[in-house]
Amino acid sequence: MLHELLFILLGYSGDIFVPAPPNNPTTFAIPPDFSLLHPTERESLNRFGQLGWIYSQIYNFINTTQDLKVQSDKKRPFGSYVQALITCIERTLREYQADILDIEKRILNKEDEAGSGIIPISLIAANLSRWELLLPAIWKFIQLLESESEKYHGCRLFNLVMNQIKTGVLEYRKEMEKIMDGLHDVLYRQLTAWMVYGQRVDHYDEFFIVPFDQGTATSTVGWNRLFTIAADRVPDHIPYSVAESILFVGKAIATVNEIGRMPSTAAINRHDEDVLLTSSSVRAVTQTKKIPIPESMRKEHLGLLLKLHSSCLSQHQSSSPWISYPQILEDVVSQVRRSTSDWLFSQVLVGDHGIHRYLSSFRHIFLLSFGEWASNFIQECSAWRKRSMSPAINQNRKKPASSTDSSMRPTNKAAVIFRQQELNALLIKSSLNTEAEDQLLGYSLLVEDGPTKEYPFSDILLGSLSIVLTFRLEWPVDLFINEARLITYSNLWTFLISIKKTQASLNNLWKTLRSNGHQEEALGTYSISNRGAQFTDDGDGYQERLVWRLRSIMLFWIDNFWNHLQAHVISFHYDQLIYTTTLDETTTSSSIKRLSRRSKVKLDFEEIQKAHDAFLKNIQQGCLMTSEECIHVMHDILQTCTDFCELMEKMSEEGEWRKSKRRRIRKTAADIVDEWTRNDSTSWLNEVERIQERFTKCTETFFGLASFQPPEVKLKGKIDILLMQLDYNKWFSKPSY
């Protein structure tokens, strides 16, 4: 009987313990016709049979999963992480086997006899009490893994173990912690290959760093086409920021390795799987000097990553691995990234590819420091818009302006490409004989479907045709500027170019109205007759004064807003950025020099990136681009000014403005009849009054919103100075009675 009991505990059935039920067995049990046992004894022995059955199922799972031939079946668990898991479970089963052998040894040595060769069942049950809790829990864990093997494949397996580790059963928790250590060792090997050698060793598609999908590669620029993060594979206990740092280091090493293997002059097949860089980057890279990775840096990184191995963690581990490991991982990855980025900064981002060169270029182009080029570009866009709209206007004179303006919208992909080529030609043309000439390499205009959440001001410059300025990210600038930062720059450009365009429209309106008015006054003077002269003066000149007053108010607001953004926001924070990223005090701004008198010995790449991120954040706050309400109000203000300029230009072209300025002009009978029969002679004047009301309402709303911005926003954007300038003569803050 004892012999049968020991065999069944190791998963072997016999004459006494048989699979039950016979058709679909779920346990080992004593047959009902075995009548020599008391019901209590039968129940206790059947518990041992159940334990042996669970052991056999776990053992079979290990054997089938270890078989490499079975791994072609995607419905079963497979991969490096599963192999590490079953290795840990196999060690646990060896402990169970050792306990069974120990029980057999004690039985043979008669150490546990209660007399007359009797071994109490309760004593054996006490020796196996640990396993009666642990093995069923492990089997339940395996069943869960088998039922959802795709969901918990690769790095996702960490999440399942994390859920199981949160239990009150101490033995099961320790077992899950051992499994967690084993999984971390697999991750350690993948991290070492990726972060030290730039190689993605992932035969079973388990790592959270994956090659970029070729189907979506066209929407991504630069070296970001090489690899990306599969967000659903990042374990829950690893912060996403750490995964981004891991991606950065590996991509940098992989790209440098590719540069080292790339011949200086060779035609490289863009479809070659061994070439990591895109064809657009190859031209720049082939002219880049080879950059050998220092062996000392590799050894340093290997030593840092070795801290993540379980053999090193167990020596200093005072808490559970799922608590301590993320902290150690974050510290190690941070050190490796800092070391790699500093080395890259000193080797790659120098000379023509220096950070200051790109910062200066973005300041001049995206943030419109090149004012002459910006003015030329706005003029070219206005002329192009009139040329594009003129055919539609001639064909649809009686249609509303929106219908003719919509004619500029491209209707298919070919039209979009053609529009972009036209606009990019204007971009280059506007830079001729300006400071921006030969400085627009890499910049291009994109046609958007319309104003979006990312680019809410993209429709101001060309009306219904929304355009955005972007920059081609290639090695090595994409080490420093990612796509999110580029979107921020593009959004700021659409905002600033909209203000500049509105300012130019208001200035040009003065010339348009004055030139047409003087012309007509001269013509009217020579057509006066001494007899039958009629007077069409509007009495006290209300129409003219209304238009000029509204234009002056709008221009005052736009001028102050533009000057504030350039002088107190962009220039100030740009000087701060340059100071932070400069080794010695070479900046000319005395206010920046007073910020700190410490001398910088070495530039830290991480600090530079943080300073640049802070710069973009400060610019956005200073432009009030962090408030959705302010964005809507500022858009309405610019759109209102644009509508006013377009209305008055239309009235000037149709002669309505000249009629309002006539003083002594002969009226014919046809003029008198036309005046009597027309009811909309002053409709444009009513529209001007509505525009004035809308502008007043929008600016008052803006003043209120800006006044109640958070203290940080008011400080970074110096909003109080802006409000003081806009509130000239207490225009907004005057008390209402």
C-alpha positions in Angstrom: 0.0 0.0 0.0 2.8 2.4 0.9 4.6 1.4 -2.3 1.5 2.3 -4.4 1.1 5.6 -2.4 4.6 6.7 -3.2 4.2 5.8 -6.9 0.9 7.7 -7.2 2.5 10.8 -5.6 5.0 10.7 -8.5 2.2 10.4 -11.0 2.2 6.7 -11.7 -1.0 4.8 -11.4 -1.3 1.2 -10.3 -3.8 -1.4 -9.1 -5.0 0.6 -6.1 -4.9 4.1 -7.5 -6.5 4.4 -11.0 -7.5 7.3 -13.2 -11.0 8.5 -12.4 -13.5 8.9 -13.9 -12.4 6.3 -16.6 -13.8 8.2 -19.6 -12.4 11.7 -18.8 -10.1 11.3 -15.9 -9.4 14.3 -13.7 -7.7 12.6 -10.8 -6.2 9.4 -9.4 -8.5 7.6 -6.9 -9.1 4.3 -5.2 -11.9 2.3 -7.0 -15.3 2.1 -5.1 -15.1 -1.7 -5.0 -12.0 -1.5 -2.9 -13.7 -2.3 0.5 -10.8 -2.6 2.9 -10.7 1.1 3.8 -12.6 3.3 6.2 -14.3 6.2 4.4 -12.0 8.7 6.2 -8.9 6.7 5.1 -10.3 6.6 1.5 -10.8 10.3 1.5 -7.3 11.0 2.8 -5.7 8.6 0.3 -7.7 10.2 -2.6 -6.3 13.6 -1.6 -2.8 12.1 -2.3 -4.1 10.7 -5.6 -5.3 14.2 -6.5 -1.9 15.6 -5.6 -0.2 13.0 -7.8 -2.6 13.8 -10.7 -1.7 17.5 -10.6 2.0 16.7 -10.4 1.7 14.5 -13.5 -0.2 17.2 -15.4 2.5 19.8 -14.6 5.2 17.3 -15.5 3.5 16.6 -18.9 3.2 20.3 -19.6 6.9 20.8 -19.0 7.9 17.9 -21.3 5.6 19.0 -24.1 6.6 22.6 -23.9 10.3 21.8 -23.8 10.0 19.9 -27.0 11.1 22.2 -29.8 9.0 20.4 -32.4 5.8 21.5 -30.7 6.7 25.2 -30.8 5.4 25.5 -34.3 1.9 25.3 -32.8 1.1 29.0 -32.1 -1.8 28.0 -29.9 0.5 26.6 -27.2 2.8 28.6 -25.0 6.3 28.9 -26.6 9.3 31.2 -26.6 12.2 32.1 -24.4 10.1 33.5 -21.6 8.0 30.3 -21.4 11.2 28.3 -21.4 12.4 30.3 -18.4 9.1 29.8 -16.7 9.1 26.0 -17.1 12.7 25.9 -15.9 11.7 27.5 -12.7 8.7 25.2 -12.3 10.9 22.2 -13.1 13.2 23.2 -10.2 10.1 23.3 -7.9 9.1 19.8 -9.0 12.6 18.6 -8.2 12.0 19.8 -4.7 8.8 17.9 -4.6 10.5 14.8 -5.9 13.2 15.2 -3.2 10.5 15.4 -0.5 8.9 12.1 -1.8 12.3 10.4 -1.7 12.8 11.7 1.8 9.4 10.2 2.8 10.4 6.9 1.2 13.7 6.9 3.1 12.0 7.5 6.4 9.6 4.7 5.7 12.4 2.3 4.8 14.4 3.3 7.9 11.2 3.0 10.0 11.7 6.5 11.4 8.0 7.4 11.4 6.4 4.1 12.6 3.7 4.3 15.2 4.2 0.7 16.2 3.6 -2.7 14.5 4.9 -1.3 11.2 2.1 1.2 10.9 2.8 4.6 9.3 0.1 7.2 10.1 -1.5 8.8 7.0 -1.7 12.1 9.0 2.1 12.1 9.3 2.5 11.8 5.5 -0.1 14.4 4.9 1.7 16.8 7.3 4.9 16.3 5.3 3.1 17.1 2.1 1.0 20.0 3.4 3.2 22.5 1.6 2.6 20.8 -1.8 -1.1 20.5 -1.3 -1.3 24.3 -1.5 1.5 24.9 -4.0 1.0 22.4 -6.8 -2.8 23.1 -7.4 -2.0 26.8 -7.6 0.8 26.2 -10.1 -1.5 24.0 -12.2 -4.2 26.6 -12.2 -1.6 29.2 -13.3 -0.5 26.8 -16.1 -4.1 26.3 -17.2 -4.6 30.1 -17.4 -1.5 30.4 -19.5 -2.5 27.7 -21.9 -6.0 29.1 -22.3 -4.7 32.6 -23.3 -1.2 31.8 -24.6 -1.3 34.6 -27.2 -2.4 37.2 -24.7 0.6 36.3 -22.4 3.2 35.7 -25.0 6.7 37.1 -24.5 7.0 40.2 -22.3 3.3 40.1 -21.7 3.9 37.1 -19.5 5.2 39.5 -16.8 1.7 40.8 -16.4 0.2 37.4 -15.7 2.9 36.6 -13.1 2.4 40.0 -11.5 -1.3 39.3 -11.1 -0.6 35.9 -9.5 2.1 37.2 -7.2 -0.4 39.3 -5.3 -1.6 36.5 -3.1 -1.8 35.7 0.6 -0.4 32.2 0.1 3.3 32.6 1.0 4.6 29.5 -0.8 2.8 30.4 -4.0 4.1 34.0 -3.8 7.7 32.8 -3.4 7.2 30.5 -6.4 6.0 33.4 -8.5 8.9 35.5 -7.4 11.3 32.8 -8.5 9.5 32.8 -11.9 9.7 36.6 -12.0 13.5 36.4 -11.5 13.7 33.8 -14.3 11.8 36.1 -16.7 13.9 39.0 -15.7 17.0 37.1 -16.7 15.6 36.6 -20.2 14.9 40.3 -20.4 18.4 41.0 -19.2 19.9 39.1 -22.1 17.7 40.9 -24.6 18.5 44.3 -23.0 22.2 43.5 -23.1 22.1 42.5 -26.8 20.1 45.6 -27.7 21.6 48.3 -25.5 25.3 47.2 -25.8 25.5 45.8 -29.3 22.5 47.3 -31.0 21.2 43.9 -31.9 17.6 42.7 -31.5 17.9 39.0 -30.6 14.2 38.0 -30.6 13.5 34.7 -32.5 10.0 34.3 -31.1 8.8 38.0 -31.4 8.6 38.6 -27.7 10.6 41.8 -27.0 8.8 45.1 -26.7 11.2 46.7 -29.2 10.0 45.7 -32.7 11.0 46.6 -36.3 8.9 49.4 -37.7 5.9 48.2 -39.7 6.6 48.8 -43.3 3.0 49.6 -43.9 3.1 52.7 -41.7 6.7 53.7 -42.3 5.8 56.4 -44.7 4.3 58.4 -41.8 7.5 58.4 -39.9 10.7 60.1 -40.6 14.4 59.5 -40.0 15.8 56.8 -37.9 12.4 56.3 -36.2 11.6 54.1 -39.1 14.1 51.5 -37.8 12.5 50.3 -34.6 9.6 51.3 -32.4 7.9 50.3 -29.1 5.1 47.8 -29.1 3.1 49.5 -26.3 1.0 46.4 -25.6 4.2 44.4 -24.9 5.7 46.7 -22.3 5.2 45.0 -18.9 3.0 46.9 -16.5 5.8 47.2 -13.8 8.2 48.9 -16.2 7.5 52.6 -16.8 7.0 53.5 -20.5 9.6 56.3 -20.2 12.2 53.5 -19.3 11.1 51.6 -22.5 11.6 54.8 -24.5 15.2 55.2 -23.1 15.9 51.5 -23.9 14.7 52.2 -27.5 16.8 55.3 -27.8 20.1 53.6 -26.7 19.6 50.5 -28.9 18.7 52.6 -32.0 21.7 54.8 -31.5 24.1 51.9 -31.2 22.4 50.1 -34.2 22.7 53.2 -36.3 26.3 53.8 -35.4 27.1 50.2 -36.2 25.4 50.6 -39.6 27.5 53.7 -40.3 30.6 51.7 -39.5 29.6 48.9 -42.0 28.4 51.2 -44.7 30.9 52.0 -47.5 31.5 55.7 -48.2 30.6 55.4 -51.8 28.2 52.6 -52.7 24.8 52.2 -54.2 22.8 50.6 -51.4 19.6 48.7 -52.1 16.9 50.3 -50.0 15.2 46.9 -49.8 18.2 45.2 -48.3 17.2 43.8 -44.9 20.7 44.3 -43.5 20.6 48.1 -44.1 18.8 49.8 -41.2 18.8 53.3 -42.5 16.3 54.6 -45.1 17.4 55.7 -48.5 16.9 59.3 -47.6 19.3 58.9 -44.7 21.9 57.0 -46.6 23.0 60.0 -48.6 23.8 61.9 -45.4 25.3 58.9 -43.6 27.6 57.9 -46.4 29.3 61.3 -46.0 29.6 60.9 -42.2 32.8 59.8 -40.7 32.9 56.3 -39.2 32.4 56.4 -35.4 33.9 53.5 -33.6 32.1 52.7 -30.3 34.6 52.8 -27.4 35.3 49.4 -25.9 35.5 51.0 -22.5 32.0 52.3 -22.8 30.7 48.8 -23.8 32.4 47.3 -20.8 30.9 50.0 -18.5 27.4 49.3 -19.9 27.9 45.5 -19.5 28.8 46.1 -15.9 25.8 48.2 -15.3 23.4 45.8 -17.0 24.9 42.9 -15.0 23.1 44.4 -11.9 19.8 43.3 -13.5 20.7 39.6 -13.4 19.1 37.5 -10.7 22.5 36.4 -9.4 23.4 40.0 -8.6 19.9 41.1 -7.5 19.6 38.3 -4.9 22.7 39.6 -3.1 21.2 43.1 -2.5 17.5 42.4 -2.7 15.6 43.4 0.4 12.1 43.4 -1.2 10.1 41.5 -3.8 11.6 41.5 -7.3 8.5 43.1 -8.8 9.1 46.1 -6.5 12.9 46.4 -6.5 13.5 45.4 -10.1 11.8 48.4 -11.8 13.8 50.8 -9.5 17.1 49.2 -10.3 16.2 48.9 -14.0 15.3 52.6 -14.2 18.6 53.6 -12.5 20.7 51.3 -14.8 18.9 52.4 -18.0 19.2 56.1 -17.0 23.0 55.7 -16.5 23.4 53.8 -19.8 21.3 56.4 -21.7 23.2 59.3 -20.2 26.6 57.7 -21.1 25.4 56.9 -24.6 23.9 60.2 -25.3 26.9 62.2 -24.0 29.2 60.1 -26.2 26.9 60.7 -29.2 26.7 64.4 -28.5 30.5 64.6 -28.5 30.9 62.6 -31.7 27.9 63.3 -33.8 26.2 66.5 -33.0 29.2 68.7 -33.8 30.2 71.0 -36.6 27.6 71.3 -39.3 25.3 69.1 -37.2 25.8 71.0 -34.0 22.8 71.5 -31.8 23.1 75.3 -31.9 22.9 75.2 -35.7 19.5 73.5 -35.5 18.2 75.6 -32.6 19.2 78.8 -34.5 17.5 77.5 -37.7 14.3 76.6 -35.9 14.3 80.0 -34.2 14.7 81.8 -37.5 12.3 79.7 -39.5 9.7 78.1 -37.3 9.5 81.1 -34.8 9.8 83.7 -37.6 13.0 85.5 -36.5 13.6 86.1 -40.2 10.9 88.8 -40.5 11.7 89.8 -44.1 11.4 86.3 -45.3 8.1 85.8 -43.4 6.7 89.0 -45.0 7.8 87.9 -48.5 6.2 84.5 -48.0 2.9 86.0 -46.8 2.9 88.3 -49.9 3.6 85.3 -52.2 0.8 83.3 -50.6 -1.7 86.1 -50.9 -0.8 86.6 -54.6 -1.0 82.8 -55.2 -4.4 82.6 -53.4 -5.8 85.4 -55.6 -4.5 83.6 -58.7 -6.0 80.4 -57.6 -9.4 81.9 -56.7 -9.7 84.2 -59.8 -11.0 81.5 -62.2 -13.6 80.4 -59.7 -14.6 84.0 -58.9 -15.1 84.8 -62.6 -17.3 81.7 -63.0 -19.2 82.1 -59.7 -19.6 85.8 -59.1 -23.0 85.3 -57.5 -21.9 82.5 -55.2 -20.8 83.1 -51.6 -17.1 83.6 -51.0 -16.8 80.3 -49.1 -17.7 78.4 -52.3 -15.0 80.1 -54.3 -12.5 79.8 -51.6 -13.1 76.1 -51.4 -12.0 75.8 -55.0 -8.4 75.8 -53.7 -9.0 72.6 -51.8 -7.3 69.6 -53.5 -9.8 66.9 -54.4 -7.5 63.9 -54.8 -4.0 62.7 -54.0 -2.4 64.1 -57.2 -4.0 67.5 -56.5 -2.5 67.5 -53.0 0.9 66.7 -54.3 0.6 69.5 -57.0 -0.5 72.0 -54.4 2.4 71.1 -52.1 4.9 71.5 -54.9 3.4 74.9 -55.8 3.6 76.1 -52.2 7.1 74.7 -51.6 8.2 76.7 -54.7 6.7 79.8 -53.1 8.6 79.0 -49.9 12.0 79.0 -51.8 11.0 82.0 -53.9 10.2 84.1 -50.9 13.7 83.5 -49.4 15.6 84.9 -52.4 17.7 88.0 -51.4 16.8 87.5 -47.7 18.6 86.1 -44.7 16.7 82.9 -45.2 18.2 82.2 -48.6 19.9 78.8 -48.6 18.7 78.3 -45.1 15.5 76.3 -45.9 17.1 72.9 -46.6 15.0 70.3 -45.0 11.9 72.5 -44.6 8.7 71.9 -46.5 5.0 72.7 -46.5 2.3 70.1 -46.1 -1.3 70.4 -47.0 -3.7 69.3 -44.2 -7.3 68.3 -44.5 -8.3 71.3 -42.3 -7.6 72.8 -39.0 -7.0 70.0 -36.5 -6.4 69.8 -32.8 -2.7 69.7 -33.5 -2.8 72.7 -35.9 -5.8 74.9 -35.0 -4.4 78.0 -36.8 -3.4 76.3 -40.1 -6.4 77.8 -41.9 -5.7 81.5 -41.3 -2.9 82.0 -43.9 -4.7 80.6 -47.0 -8.3 80.3 -45.8 -9.8 76.9 -46.5 -6.5 75.5 -47.6 -4.7 74.5 -44.4 -0.9 74.3 -44.6 1.8 73.4 -42.1 5.5 73.9 -42.2 7.6 70.8 -41.2 11.2 69.7 -41.2 12.7 66.5 -42.5 14.2 64.6 -39.6 17.3 62.7 -40.5 20.4 61.4 -38.8 21.8 62.9 -36.6 19.2 65.6 -35.8 16.6 63.0 -34.9 18.7 62.1 -31.9 17.7 65.4 -30.5 14.4 66.3 -32.1 11.6 63.7 -32.2 8.3 63.8 -34.0 6.4 65.2 -31.0 8.8 68.2 -30.7 8.5 68.8 -34.4 4.7 68.9 -34.2 5.1 71.5 -31.5 7.4 73.6 -33.7 4.9 73.3 -36.6 2.0 74.3 -34.4 3.9 77.4 -33.2 4.7 78.3 -36.8 1.1 78.2 -37.9 0.2 80.4 -34.9 2.9 83.0 -35.5 2.5 83.1 -39.3 -1.2 83.7 -38.8 -0.5 86.7 -36.6 2.1 88.0 -39.0 -0.3 87.5 -41.9 -3.1 89.4 -40.0 -0.7 92.2 -39.3 0.4 92.4 -42.9 -3.3 92.4 -44.1 -4.2 95.3 -41.8 -1.1 97.3 -43.0 -1.9 96.7 -46.6 -5.5 97.6 -46.1 -4.4 101.2 -45.3 -2.6 101.5 -48.6 -5.5 99.9 -50.5 -8.2 102.2 -49.1 -6.1 105.4 -49.3 -5.0 104.8 -52.8 -8.5 104.1 -54.1 -9.9 107.0 -52.1 -7.5 109.6 -53.4 -8.0 108.4 -56.9 -11.7 108.8 -56.8 -11.5 112.2 -55.0 -9.3 113.5 -57.9 -11.6 112.1 -60.5 -14.6 113.6 -58.7 -13.0 117.1 -58.6 -12.5 117.2 -62.3 -16.1 116.0 -63.1 -17.8 118.7 -61.1 -20.1 121.0 -63.1 -21.2 124.4 -61.9 -24.8 123.5 -62.7 -26.7 120.6 -61.3 -24.1 119.4 -58.9 -25.4 116.9 -56.3 -23.9 116.2 -52.9 -23.6 112.6 -51.7 -21.7 113.2 -48.5 -22.7 111.0 -45.6 -23.1 113.9 -43.4 -20.6 113.7 -40.6 -18.3 111.0 -42.2 -19.5 108.2 -40.0 -18.7 105.4 -42.5 -15.1 106.5 -43.0 -14.4 107.0 -39.4 -15.9 103.6 -38.5 -13.6 101.8 -40.9 -10.5 103.6 -39.9 -11.2 103.4 -36.2 -11.8 99.7 -36.4 -8.6 99.1 -38.4 -6.6 101.1 -35.9 -7.9 99.2 -32.9 -7.3 95.9 -34.6 -3.7 96.9 -35.7 -3.0 98.2 -32.2 -4.0 94.8 -30.7 -2.2 92.7 -33.2 1.0 94.8 -33.1 1.2 94.7 -29.3 0.5 91.0 -29.2 3.1 90.2 -31.9 5.8 92.4 -30.4 5.2 90.9 -26.9 5.5 87.3 -28.2 8.8 88.0 -30.1 10.5 90.2 -27.4 9.2 89.0 -24.1 8.5 85.3 -24.8 10.4 83.8 -27.7 13.6 85.9 -27.5 13.8 85.7 -23.7 13.4 81.9 -23.5 15.6 81.3 -26.5 18.4 83.3 -24.8 17.9 81.1 -21.8 18.1 77.9 -23.9 21.3 79.1 -25.6 22.9 79.9 -22.3 22.0 76.5 -20.9 23.5 74.7 -23.9 26.7 76.7 -24.1 30.0 75.7 -22.6 31.2 79.2 -21.9 29.4 82.5 -21.4 29.3 83.6 -25.0 25.7 84.9 -25.0 25.3 88.6 -25.5 22.3 89.0 -23.2 23.4 90.4 -19.9 20.2 89.4 -18.2 21.0 85.8 -19.0 24.5 86.0 -17.8 23.3 87.2 -14.4 21.2 84.0 -14.0 24.3 81.9 -13.0 28.0 82.5 -12.8 29.0 78.8 -12.7 31.3 77.7 -15.5 30.2 74.6 -17.5 33.0 72.1 -18.0 31.0 69.5 -20.0 27.7 69.5 -21.9 25.2 67.0 -20.6 23.0 65.7 -23.4 20.1 64.8 -21.1 20.2 68.3 -19.6 20.2 69.8 -23.0 17.1 67.8 -24.0 15.4 68.8 -20.8 16.3 72.5 -21.4 14.9 72.2 -24.9 11.7 70.6 -23.7 11.4 73.3 -21.1 12.0 75.9 -23.8 9.1 74.6 -26.0 6.8 74.3 -23.0 7.6 77.9 -22.0 7.0 79.2 -25.5 3.6 77.4 -25.6 2.7 78.8 -22.2 3.8 82.3 -23.2 1.7 82.1 -26.4 -1.2 80.8 -24.3 -1.3 77.6 -26.5 -1.8 75.4 -23.4 -5.3 76.7 -22.9 -8.0 75.5 -25.3 -10.2 78.5 -24.5 -7.4 80.9 -25.3 -6.7 79.1 -28.6 -10.3 79.4 -29.7 -10.5 83.1 -28.7 -7.2 83.9 -30.4 -8.4 82.1 -33.6 -11.6 84.1 -33.5 -9.7 87.3 -33.2 -7.4 86.6 -36.1 -10.3 85.3 -38.2 -12.3 88.5 -37.4 -9.5 90.7 -38.5 -9.1 88.7 -41.7 -12.8 88.9 -42.4 -12.6 92.7 -42.0 -9.7 93.1 -44.3 -11.3 90.8 -47.0 -14.6 92.7 -46.7 -13.0 96.1 -47.2 -10.8 94.9 -50.0 -13.9 93.6 -51.7 -15.8 96.9 -51.2 -12.8 98.7 -52.6 -12.7 96.5 -55.7 -16.5 96.9 -56.2 -16.3 100.7 -55.8 -18.5 100.9 -52.6 -15.6 102.4 -50.6 -15.0 105.1 -53.3 -18.7 106.0 -53.3 -18.6 106.7 -49.6 -15.7 109.1 -50.1 -17.2 111.2 -52.9 -17.9 114.8 -51.9 -19.2 116.6 -55.0 -20.2 114.3 -57.8 -22.8 114.8 -60.5 -25.8 112.4 -60.1 -27.4 111.2 -63.3 -31.1 110.1 -63.4 -30.0 106.5 -63.5 -28.0 107.0 -60.3 -31.0 108.6 -58.6 -33.3 105.7 -59.6 -30.7 103.2 -58.6 -30.3 104.8 -55.2 -34.1 104.8 -54.7 -34.5 101.2 -55.7 -31.5 99.7 -53.8 -32.1 98.7 -50.2 -28.7 97.2 -49.5 -26.6 100.3 -50.2 -25.3 100.2 -46.6 -25.2 96.4 -46.1 -21.4 96.4 -46.0 -21.5 99.1 -43.3 -23.8 96.9 -41.2 -21.3 94.1 -41.7 -18.5 96.3 -40.5 -20.5 97.1 -37.4 -21.1 93.4 -36.7 -17.3 92.7 -37.2 -16.6 95.5 -34.7 -18.9 94.0 -32.1 -17.4 90.6 -32.6 -13.9 91.9 -32.3 -14.7 93.8 -29.1 -16.4 90.7 -27.6 -13.4 88.4 -28.5 -10.8 90.8 -27.2 -12.6 91.3 -23.9 -13.0 87.6 -23.5 -9.3 87.1 -24.2 -8.4 89.8 -21.7 -10.4 88.0 -19.0 -9.0 84.6 -19.9 -5.4 85.9 -19.9 -6.0 87.6 -16.6 -6.9 84.4 -14.9 -4.2 82.1 -16.2 -2.3 79.9 -13.7 0.6 81.7 -12.0 3.2 79.5 -13.9 1.7 80.5 -17.3 1.6 84.2 -16.4 5.2 84.0 -15.2 6.6 82.2 -18.2 4.7 84.3 -20.7 5.0 87.6 -18.8 1.3 87.9 -19.3 1.0 90.9 -17.0 3.2 92.9 -19.4 1.0 91.9 -22.3 -2.2 92.9 -20.4 -0.7 96.2 -19.4 0.1 97.0 -23.0 -3.3 95.9 -24.3 -5.1 97.8 -21.6 -3.8 101.2 -22.8 -5.9 104.0 -21.4 -7.9 101.4 -19.4 -9.6 100.2 -22.5 -10.5 96.8 -21.0 -10.3 97.4 -17.3 -12.3 100.6 -17.1 -15.3 100.3 -14.7 -18.7 100.0 -16.3 -21.6 101.9 -14.7 
